[in-house]
Amino acid sequence: MAILKVAQMGHPVLRAKALPVPISRIASPAIQQLIDDMFETMAEYSGIGLAAPQVHAGLRIFVAGLRTADETTSMHDKEMPLVTLINPAITPASDEVIEGWEGCLSMPDLRGRVPRACAIRVSAYDRTGRRITLEASGLPARVIQHETDHLDGVLFVDRMTSFESLTYMDEFRRFHAKDEDGDDDDDDGGEGEGS
């Protein structure tokens, strides 16, 4: 496995629409190696989501999560099993939208508040080429929406309704990391230190 170079904001690969992966290619050594390398890269940079365009591969693949799990059919709140989603399609599972903090490995040290659907359904292929459907809410829903945006050439700043919350990480930690209850507002777009 290898740690891949992460494209930074301004690189054209981040604004290009990624190509669907043919089902017949999912099991190929090249795609499997890319997925393994993406997981290693995500871990190296303390992320909880990483899309193929972020590592200069214009394919509709992303990896996300915090821990391994046997089977994933739903993800809620901060429960984030490791997943690989290929050619994902998202539909909102509710009309509720919530604004939360997001960051991105392609925009290191920046955070901002982004409105996202609270709950979603995702249809995609896993790394074995099996068609899967899962439901997600809370942080996992935010991460999946953020990573799917990368596949369409969209960055989290494009979704912000105001730039008033856009902040550097040091200032985020200093002034914004606590929510109204005094708990850490760790909802940074599924990105840990970034996506």
Helices and strands as residue ranges (DSSP letters): G 12-15, G 23-25, H 29-44, E 49-51, G 52-55, E 61-64, E 74-75, E 83-92, E 97-103, E 110-117, E 119-125, E 131-137, H 139-151, H 156-159, E 167-168, H 169-171, I 172-176
